[in-house]
Amino acid sequence: LLHSNEDKIRLFPAIPQNWAVAFTLRARNGFMVSSQKEKDGTIKGVEILSELGAICKLEAPWPWAEMIITDKASGKKIKYKMKNNVAWFNTTAGHRYLVLKKNETMGAPTQYASEPNNAVKKFFEAQLGKARNF
């Protein structure tokens, strides 16, 4: 869902085209990254929380389109530099940044239902987890 090696953040580097997925994951250099990809491959937007105030390097999710980066705390547009399809911009610790394709909106994120995994998983002779003895 996310790579943050090679000094840049890459979204959905190994996800099949027709999968709908969403995530919030920690990236290197103190960033929490959230995004969502639709079944048709559309990426609506990216939200980045800067925990350390480092320079953020994001591989452009829309290499053919201009991006708008907004500081959610102040509402100000952030200037960025683009080099080799990677956007570079300065961040402030504790601030959230919204990255959108120009003239697009992100909308509300999809809420997925989940439940705790309390059971042992088995696949033929392989087992993941341990049965509860209490």
CNS distance restraints for C-alpha pairs under 8 A (distance, minus, plus):
assign (resid   1 and name CA) (resid  11 and name CA) 6.14 0.50 0.50
assign (resid   1 and name CA) (resid  12 and name CA) 4.42 0.50 0.50
assign (resid   1 and name CA) (resid  13 and name CA) 6.47 0.50 0.50
assign (resid   1 and name CA) (resid  14 and name CA) 6.83 0.50 0.50
assign (resid   1 and name CA) (resid  15 and name CA) 6.73 0.50 0.50
assign (resid   1 and name CA) (resid  23 and name CA) 7.25 0.50 0.50
assign (resid   2 and name CA) (resid   9 and name CA) 7.09 0.50 0.50
assign (resid   2 and name CA) (resid  10 and name CA) 5.72 0.50 0.50
assign (resid   2 and name CA) (resid  11 and name CA) 4.94 0.50 0.50
assign (resid   2 and name CA) (resid  12 and name CA) 5.68 0.50 0.50
assign (resid   2 and name CA) (resid  13 and name CA) 6.69 0.50 0.50
assign (resid   2 and name CA) (resid  25 and name CA) 7.39 0.50 0.50
assign (resid   2 and name CA) (resid  27 and name CA) 7.76 0.50 0.50
assign (resid   3 and name CA) (resid   8 and name CA) 7.86 0.50 0.50
assign (resid   3 and name CA) (resid   9 and name CA) 5.75 0.50 0.50
assign (resid   3 and name CA) (resid  10 and name CA) 5.02 0.50 0.50
assign (resid   3 and name CA) (resid  11 and name CA) 6.70 0.50 0.50
assign (resid   3 and name CA) (resid  12 and name CA) 7.95 0.50 0.50
assign (resid   3 and name CA) (resid  13 and name CA) 7.07 0.50 0.50
assign (resid   3 and name CA) (resid  27 and name CA) 7.46 0.50 0.50
assign (resid   4 and name CA) (resid   8 and name CA) 5.39 0.50 0.50
assign (resid   4 and name CA) (resid   9 and name CA) 4.34 0.50 0.50
assign (resid   4 and name CA) (resid  10 and name CA) 6.21 0.50 0.50
assign (resid   4 and name CA) (resid  27 and name CA) 5.45 0.50 0.50
assign (resid   4 and name CA) (resid  28 and name CA) 5.77 0.50 0.50
assign (resid   5 and name CA) (resid   9 and name CA) 7.06 0.50 0.50
assign (resid   5 and name CA) (resid  28 and name CA) 7.43 0.50 0.50
assign (resid   7 and name CA) (resid  57 and name CA) 7.09 0.50 0.50
assign (resid   8 and name CA) (resid  56 and name CA) 7.55 0.50 0.50
assign (resid   8 and name CA) (resid  57 and name CA) 4.81 0.50 0.50
assign (resid   8 and name CA) (resid  58 and name CA) 5.57 0.50 0.50
assign (resid   8 and name CA) (resid  59 and name CA) 6.54 0.50 0.50
assign (resid   8 and name CA) (resid  86 and name CA) 7.59 0.50 0.50
assign (resid   9 and name CA) (resid  27 and name CA) 7.15 0.50 0.50
assign (resid   9 and name CA) (resid  57 and name CA) 6.15 0.50 0.50
assign (resid   9 and name CA) (resid  58 and name CA) 4.76 0.50 0.50
assign (resid   9 and name CA) (resid  59 and name CA) 5.94 0.50 0.50
assign (resid  10 and name CA) (resid  58 and name CA) 6.45 0.50 0.50
assign (resid  10 and name CA) (resid  59 and name CA) 5.37 0.50 0.50
assign (resid  10 and name CA) (resid  61 and name CA) 7.99 0.50 0.50
assign (resid  11 and name CA) (resid  35 and name CA) 7.97 0.50 0.50
assign (resid  11 and name CA) (resid  59 and name CA) 7.57 0.50 0.50
assign (resid  11 and name CA) (resid  61 and name CA) 6.89 0.50 0.50
assign (resid  15 and name CA) (resid  19 and name CA) 6.95 0.50 0.50
assign (resid  17 and name CA) (resid  39 and name CA) 7.01 0.50 0.50
assign (resid  17 and name CA) (resid  40 and name CA) 7.06 0.50 0.50
assign (resid  17 and name CA) (resid  41 and name CA) 5.68 0.50 0.50
assign (resid  18 and name CA) (resid  38 and name CA) 7.81 0.50 0.50
assign (resid  18 and name CA) (resid  39 and name CA) 4.59 0.50 0.50
assign (resid  18 and name CA) (resid  40 and name CA) 5.95 0.50 0.50
assign (resid  18 and name CA) (resid  41 and name CA) 6.56 0.50 0.50
assign (resid  19 and name CA) (resid  37 and name CA) 7.67 0.50 0.50
assign (resid  19 and name CA) (resid  38 and name CA) 6.93 0.50 0.50
assign (resid  19 and name CA) (resid  39 and name CA) 4.93 0.50 0.50
assign (resid  19 and name CA) (resid  40 and name CA) 7.91 0.50 0.50
assign (resid  19 and name CA) (resid  41 and name CA) 7.68 0.50 0.50
assign (resid  20 and name CA) (resid  36 and name CA) 7.60 0.50 0.50
assign (resid  20 and name CA) (resid  37 and name CA) 5.43 0.50 0.50
assign (resid  20 and name CA) (resid  38 and name CA) 4.48 0.50 0.50
assign (resid  20 and name CA) (resid  39 and name CA) 4.46 0.50 0.50
assign (resid  20 and name CA) (resid  40 and name CA) 7.93 0.50 0.50
assign (resid  20 and name CA) (resid  41 and name CA) 7.77 0.50 0.50
assign (resid  21 and name CA) (resid  36 and name CA) 5.76 0.50 0.50
assign (resid  21 and name CA) (resid  37 and name CA) 5.34 0.50 0.50
assign (resid  21 and name CA) (resid  38 and name CA) 6.72 0.50 0.50
assign (resid  22 and name CA) (resid  34 and name CA) 7.47 0.50 0.50
assign (resid  22 and name CA) (resid  35 and name CA) 5.71 0.50 0.50
assign (resid  22 and name CA) (resid  36 and name CA) 4.06 0.50 0.50
assign (resid  22 and name CA) (resid  37 and name CA) 6.23 0.50 0.50
assign (resid  22 and name CA) (resid 110 and name CA) 7.95 0.50 0.50
assign (resid  23 and name CA) (resid  33 and name CA) 7.84 0.50 0.50
assign (resid  23 and name CA) (resid  34 and name CA) 5.47 0.50 0.50
assign (resid  23 and name CA) (resid  35 and name CA) 5.76 0.50 0.50
assign (resid  23 and name CA) (resid  36 and name CA) 6.53 0.50 0.50
assign (resid  24 and name CA) (resid  32 and name CA) 6.72 0.50 0.50
assign (resid  24 and name CA) (resid  33 and name CA) 5.45 0.50 0.50
assign (resid  24 and name CA) (resid  34 and name CA) 4.17 0.50 0.50
assign (resid  24 and name CA) (resid  35 and name CA) 6.82 0.50 0.50
assign (resid  25 and name CA) (resid  32 and name CA) 5.64 0.50 0.50
assign (resid  25 and name CA) (resid  33 and name CA) 5.41 0.50 0.50
assign (resid  25 and name CA) (resid  34 and name CA) 6.54 0.50 0.50
assign (resid  26 and name CA) (resid  30 and name CA) 7.38 0.50 0.50
assign (resid  26 and name CA) (resid  31 and name CA) 5.84 0.50 0.50
assign (resid  26 and name CA) (resid  32 and name CA) 4.44 0.50 0.50
assign (resid  26 and name CA) (resid  33 and name CA) 6.18 0.50 0.50
assign (resid  27 and name CA) (resid  31 and name CA) 5.12 0.50 0.50
assign (resid  27 and name CA) (resid  32 and name CA) 5.98 0.50 0.50
assign (resid  27 and name CA) (resid  33 and name CA) 6.81 0.50 0.50
assign (resid  29 and name CA) (resid  52 and name CA) 7.22 0.50 0.50
assign (resid  29 and name CA) (resid  54 and name CA) 6.58 0.50 0.50
assign (resid  30 and name CA) (resid  50 and name CA) 6.09 0.50 0.50
assign (resid  30 and name CA) (resid  51 and name CA) 5.06 0.50 0.50
assign (resid  30 and name CA) (resid  52 and name CA) 5.32 0.50 0.50
assign (resid  30 and name CA) (resid  53 and name CA) 7.77 0.50 0.50
assign (resid  30 and name CA) (resid  54 and name CA) 7.37 0.50 0.50
assign (resid  31 and name CA) (resid  48 and name CA) 6.39 0.50 0.50
assign (resid  31 and name CA) (resid  49 and name CA) 5.53 0.50 0.50
assign (resid  31 and name CA) (resid  50 and name CA) 4.83 0.50 0.50
assign (resid  31 and name CA) (resid  51 and name CA) 5.88 0.50 0.50
assign (resid  31 and name CA) (resid  52 and name CA) 7.60 0.50 0.50
assign (resid  32 and name CA) (resid  48 and name CA) 5.67 0.50 0.50
assign (resid  32 and name CA) (resid  49 and name CA) 5.00 0.50 0.50
assign (resid  32 and name CA) (resid  50 and name CA) 6.75 0.50 0.50
assign (resid  32 and name CA) (resid  51 and name CA) 7.61 0.50 0.50
assign (resid  33 and name CA) (resid  46 and name CA) 7.07 0.50 0.50
assign (resid  33 and name CA) (resid  47 and name CA) 5.84 0.50 0.50
assign (resid  33 and name CA) (resid  48 and name CA) 4.63 0.50 0.50
assign (resid  33 and name CA) (resid  49 and name CA) 6.50 0.50 0.50
assign (resid  34 and name CA) (resid  46 and name CA) 5.80 0.50 0.50
assign (resid  34 and name CA) (resid  47 and name CA) 5.13 0.50 0.50
assign (resid  34 and name CA) (resid  48 and name CA) 6.46 0.50 0.50
assign (resid  35 and name CA) (resid  43 and name CA) 7.46 0.50 0.50
assign (resid  35 and name CA) (resid  44 and name CA) 7.69 0.50 0.50
assign (resid  35 and name CA) (resid  45 and name CA) 6.16 0.50 0.50
assign (resid  35 and name CA) (resid  46 and name CA) 4.78 0.50 0.50
assign (resid  35 and name CA) (resid  47 and name CA) 6.49 0.50 0.50
assign (resid  36 and name CA) (resid  43 and name CA) 6.01 0.50 0.50
assign (resid  36 and name CA) (resid  44 and name CA) 6.65 0.50 0.50
assign (resid  36 and name CA) (resid  45 and name CA) 7.17 0.50 0.50
assign (resid  36 and name CA) (resid  46 and name CA) 7.66 0.50 0.50
assign (resid  36 and name CA) (resid 109 and name CA) 7.59 0.50 0.50
assign (resid  37 and name CA) (resid  41 and name CA) 5.94 0.50 0.50
assign (resid  37 and name CA) (resid  42 and name CA) 5.58 0.50 0.50
assign (resid  37 and name CA) (resid  43 and name CA) 4.64 0.50 0.50
assign (resid  37 and name CA) (resid  44 and name CA) 6.96 0.50 0.50
assign (resid  38 and name CA) (resid  42 and name CA) 5.21 0.50 0.50
assign (resid  38 and name CA) (resid  43 and name CA) 6.54 0.50 0.50
assign (resid  43 and name CA) (resid  61 and name CA) 7.20 0.50 0.50
assign (resid  44 and name CA) (resid 100 and name CA) 6.99 0.50 0.50
assign (resid  44 and name CA) (resid 101 and name CA) 7.77 0.50 0.50
assign (resid  44 and name CA) (resid 104 and name CA) 7.74 0.50 0.50
assign (resid  44 and name CA) (resid 105 and name CA) 7.26 0.50 0.50
assign (resid  44 and name CA) (resid 106 and name CA) 5.29 0.50 0.50
assign (resid  45 and name CA) (resid  98 and name CA) 7.17 0.50 0.50
assign (resid  45 and name CA) (resid  99 and name CA) 5.67 0.50 0.50
assign (resid  45 and name CA) (resid 100 and name CA) 4.82 0.50 0.50
assign (resid  45 and name CA) (resid 101 and name CA) 7.16 0.50 0.50
assign (resid  45 and name CA) (resid 105 and name CA) 7.73 0.50 0.50
assign (resid  45 and name CA) (resid 106 and name CA) 5.57 0.50 0.50
assign (resid  46 and name CA) (resid  98 and name CA) 5.85 0.50 0.50
assign (resid  46 and name CA) (resid  99 and name CA) 5.02 0.50 0.50
assign (resid  46 and name CA) (resid 100 and name CA) 6.70 0.50 0.50
assign (resid  47 and name CA) (resid  96 and name CA) 6.77 0.50 0.50
assign (resid  47 and name CA) (resid  97 and name CA) 5.59 0.50 0.50
assign (resid  47 and name CA) (resid  98 and name CA) 4.62 0.50 0.50
assign (resid  47 and name CA) (resid  99 and name CA) 6.25 0.50 0.50
assign (resid  48 and name CA) (resid  96 and name CA) 5.51 0.50 0.50
assign (resid  48 and name CA) (resid  97 and name CA) 5.06 0.50 0.50
assign (resid  48 and name CA) (resid  98 and name CA) 6.52 0.50 0.50
assign (resid  48 and name CA) (resid  99 and name CA) 7.95 0.50 0.50
assign (resid  49 and name CA) (resid  94 and name CA) 6.71 0.50 0.50
assign (resid  49 and name CA) (resid  95 and name CA) 5.90 0.50 0.50
assign (resid  49 and name CA) (resid  96 and name CA) 4.32 0.50 0.50
assign (resid  49 and name CA) (resid  97 and name CA) 6.35 0.50 0.50
assign (resid  50 and name CA) (resid  54 and name CA) 7.17 0.50 0.50
assign (resid  50 and name CA) (resid  91 and name CA) 6.40 0.50 0.50
assign (resid  50 and name CA) (resid  92 and name CA) 6.52 0.50 0.50
assign (resid  50 and name CA) (resid  93 and name CA) 5.27 0.50 0.50
assign (resid  50 and name CA) (resid  94 and name CA) 5.61 0.50 0.50
assign (resid  50 and name CA) (resid  95 and name CA) 5.71 0.50 0.50
assign (resid  50 and name CA) (resid  96 and name CA) 6.30 0.50 0.50
assign (resid  50 and name CA) (resid  97 and name CA) 7.90 0.50 0.50
assign (resid  51 and name CA) (resid  92 and name CA) 7.97 0.50 0.50
assign (resid  51 and name CA) (resid  93 and name CA) 4.89 0.50 0.50
assign (resid  51 and name CA) (resid  94 and name CA) 5.18 0.50 0.50
assign (resid  51 and name CA) (resid  95 and name CA) 7.52 0.50 0.50
assign (resid  52 and name CA) (resid  92 and name CA) 7.28 0.50 0.50
assign (resid  52 and name CA) (resid  93 and name CA) 4.71 0.50 0.50
assign (resid  52 and name CA) (resid  94 and name CA) 7.30 0.50 0.50
assign (resid  53 and name CA) (resid  90 and name CA) 7.45 0.50 0.50
assign (resid  53 and name CA) (resid  91 and name CA) 4.91 0.50 0.50
assign (resid  53 and name CA) (resid  92 and name CA) 4.19 0.50 0.50
assign (resid  53 and name CA) (resid  93 and name CA) 3.90 0.50 0.50
assign (resid  53 and name CA) (resid  94 and name CA) 7.40 0.50 0.50
assign (resid  54 and name CA) (resid  90 and name CA) 6.58 0.50 0.50
assign (resid  54 and name CA) (resid  91 and name CA) 5.82 0.50 0.50
assign (resid  54 and name CA) (resid  92 and name CA) 7.24 0.50 0.50
assign (resid  54 and name CA) (resid  93 and name CA) 7.61 0.50 0.50
assign (resid  55 and name CA) (resid  88 and name CA) 6.75 0.50 0.50
assign (resid  55 and name CA) (resid  89 and name CA) 5.69 0.50 0.50
assign (resid  55 and name CA) (resid  90 and name CA) 4.58 0.50 0.50
assign (resid  55 and name CA) (resid  91 and name CA) 5.89 0.50 0.50
assign (resid  56 and name CA) (resid  87 and name CA) 7.87 0.50 0.50
assign (resid  56 and name CA) (resid  88 and name CA) 5.67 0.50 0.50
assign (resid  56 and name CA) (resid  89 and name CA) 5.45 0.50 0.50
assign (resid  56 and name CA) (resid  90 and name CA) 6.28 0.50 0.50
assign (resid  56 and name CA) (resid  91 and name CA) 6.77 0.50 0.50
assign (resid  57 and name CA) (resid  86 and name CA) 6.23 0.50 0.50
assign (resid  57 and name CA) (resid  87 and name CA) 5.58 0.50 0.50
assign (resid  57 and name CA) (resid  88 and name CA) 4.59 0.50 0.50
assign (resid  57 and name CA) (resid  89 and name CA) 6.78 0.50 0.50
assign (resid  58 and name CA) (resid  86 and name CA) 5.44 0.50 0.50
assign (resid  58 and name CA) (resid  87 and name CA) 5.23 0.50 0.50
assign (resid  58 and name CA) (resid  88 and name CA) 6.65 0.50 0.50
assign (resid  59 and name CA) (resid  85 and name CA) 5.93 0.50 0.50
assign (resid  59 and name CA) (resid  86 and name CA) 4.24 0.50 0.50
assign (resid  59 and name CA) (resid  87 and name CA) 6.21 0.50 0.50
assign (resid  60 and name CA) (resid  85 and name CA) 5.75 0.50 0.50
assign (resid  60 and name CA) (resid  86 and name CA) 5.65 0.50 0.50
assign (resid  60 and name CA) (resid  87 and name CA) 6.39 0.50 0.50
assign (resid  62 and name CA) (resid  66 and name CA) 7.67 0.50 0.50
assign (resid  62 and name CA) (resid  67 and name CA) 7.77 0.50 0.50
assign (resid  62 and name CA) (resid 101 and name CA) 6.94 0.50 0.50
assign (resid  63 and name CA) (resid  85 and name CA) 6.32 0.50 0.50
assign (resid  65 and name CA) (resid 101 and name CA) 6.51 0.50 0.50
assign (resid  65 and name CA) (resid 102 and name CA) 7.14 0.50 0.50
assign (resid  66 and name CA) (resid 101 and name CA) 6.09 0.50 0.50
assign (resid  66 and name CA) (resid 102 and name CA) 5.57 0.50 0.50
assign (resid  67 and name CA) (resid  99 and name CA) 6.74 0.50 0.50
assign (resid  67 and name CA) (resid 100 and name CA) 5.63 0.50 0.50
assign (resid  67 and name CA) (resid 101 and name CA) 4.53 0.50 0.50
assign (resid  67 and name CA) (resid 102 and name CA) 5.13 0.50 0.50
assign (resid  68 and name CA) (resid  77 and name CA) 7.00 0.50 0.50
assign (resid  68 and name CA) (resid  78 and name CA) 7.67 0.50 0.50
assign (resid  68 and name CA) (resid  99 and name CA) 5.81 0.50 0.50
assign (resid  68 and name CA) (resid 100 and name CA) 5.33 0.50 0.50
assign (resid  68 and name CA) (resid 101 and name CA) 6.11 0.50 0.50
assign (resid  68 and name CA) (resid 102 and name CA) 5.59 0.50 0.50
assign (resid  69 and name CA) (resid  77 and name CA) 5.70 0.50 0.50
assign (resid  69 and name CA) (resid  78 and name CA) 5.32 0.50 0.50
assign (resid  69 and name CA) (resid  79 and name CA) 7.44 0.50 0.50
assign (resid  69 and name CA) (resid  80 and name CA) 7.91 0.50 0.50
assign (resid  69 and name CA) (resid  97 and name CA) 6.58 0.50 0.50
assign (resid  69 and name CA) (resid  98 and name CA) 5.62 0.50 0.50
assign (resid  69 and name CA) (resid  99 and name CA) 4.54 0.50 0.50
assign (resid  69 and name CA) (resid 100 and name CA) 6.53 0.50 0.50
assign (resid  70 and name CA) (resid  75 and name CA) 6.05 0.50 0.50
assign (resid  70 and name CA) (resid  76 and name CA) 5.62 0.50 0.50
assign (resid  70 and name CA) (resid  77 and name CA) 4.40 0.50 0.50
assign (resid  70 and name CA) (resid  78 and name CA) 5.57 0.50 0.50
assign (resid  70 and name CA) (resid  97 and name CA) 5.49 0.50 0.50
assign (resid  70 and name CA) (resid  98 and name CA) 5.18 0.50 0.50
assign (resid  70 and name CA) (resid  99 and name CA) 6.60 0.50 0.50
assign (resid  71 and name CA) (resid  75 and name CA) 5.33 0.50 0.50
assign (resid  71 and name CA) (resid  76 and name CA) 5.51 0.50 0.50
assign (resid  71 and name CA) (resid  77 and name CA) 6.37 0.50 0.50
assign (resid  71 and name CA) (resid  78 and name CA) 6.65 0.50 0.50
assign (resid  71 and name CA) (resid  95 and name CA) 6.90 0.50 0.50
assign (resid  71 and name CA) (resid  96 and name CA) 6.06 0.50 0.50
assign (resid  71 and name CA) (resid  97 and name CA) 4.66 0.50 0.50
assign (resid  71 and name CA) (resid  98 and name CA) 6.58 0.50 0.50
assign (resid  72 and name CA) (resid  76 and name CA) 7.53 0.50 0.50
assign (resid  72 and name CA) (resid  95 and name CA) 7.16 0.50 0.50
assign (resid  72 and name CA) (resid  96 and name CA) 5.54 0.50 0.50
assign (resid  72 and name CA) (resid  97 and name CA) 5.63 0.50 0.50
assign (resid  72 and name CA) (resid  98 and name CA) 6.61 0.50 0.50
assign (resid  73 and name CA) (resid  95 and name CA) 6.41 0.50 0.50
assign (resid  73 and name CA) (resid  96 and name CA) 6.87 0.50 0.50
assign (resid  78 and name CA) (resid  89 and name CA) 7.34 0.50 0.50
assign (resid  79 and name CA) (resid  89 and name CA) 6.68 0.50 0.50
assign (resid  80 and name CA) (resid  87 and name CA) 6.12 0.50 0.50
assign (resid  80 and name CA) (resid  88 and name CA) 5.41 0.50 0.50
assign (resid  80 and name CA) (resid  89 and name CA) 4.70 0.50 0.50
assign (resid  80 and name CA) (resid  90 and name CA) 7.84 0.50 0.50
assign (resid  81 and name CA) (resid  87 and name CA) 5.54 0.50 0.50
assign (resid  81 and name CA) (resid  88 and name CA) 5.16 0.50 0.50
assign (resid  81 and name CA) (resid  89 and name CA) 6.66 0.50 0.50
assign (resid  82 and name CA) (resid  86 and name CA) 5.46 0.50 0.50
assign (resid  82 and name CA) (resid  87 and name CA) 4.48 0.50 0.50
assign (resid  82 and name CA) (resid  88 and name CA) 6.32 0.50 0.50
assign (resid  83 and name CA) (resid  87 and name CA) 6.63 0.50 0.50
assign (resid  83 and name CA) (resid  88 and name CA) 7.97 0.50 0.50
assign (resid  91 and name CA) (resid  95 and name CA) 7.26 0.50 0.50
assign (resid 100 and name CA) (resid 104 and name CA) 6.34 0.50 0.50
assign (resid 100 and name CA) (resid 105 and name CA) 6.90 0.50 0.50
assign (resid 100 and name CA) (resid 106 and name CA) 7.17 0.50 0.50
assign (resid 119 and name CA) (resid 129 and name CA) 7.57 0.50 0.50
assign (resid 119 and name CA) (resid 131 and name CA) 7.14 0.50 0.50
assign (resid 120 and name CA) (resid 127 and name CA) 6.96 0.50 0.50
assign (resid 120 and name CA) (resid 128 and name CA) 5.93 0.50 0.50
assign (resid 120 and name CA) (resid 129 and name CA) 4.96 0.50 0.50
assign (resid 120 and name CA) (resid 130 and name CA) 5.91 0.50 0.50
assign (resid 120 and name CA) (resid 131 and name CA) 6.01 0.50 0.50
assign (resid 121 and name CA) (resid 127 and name CA) 5.72 0.50 0.50
assign (resid 121 and name CA) (resid 128 and name CA) 5.08 0.50 0.50
assign (resid 121 and name CA) (resid 129 and name CA) 6.58 0.50 0.50
assign (resid 122 and name CA) (resid 126 and name CA) 5.75 0.50 0.50
assign (resid 122 and name CA) (resid 127 and name CA) 4.50 0.50 0.50
assign (resid 122 and name CA) (resid 128 and name CA) 6.38 0.50 0.50
assign (resid 123 and name CA) (resid 127 and name CA) 6.44 0.50 0.50
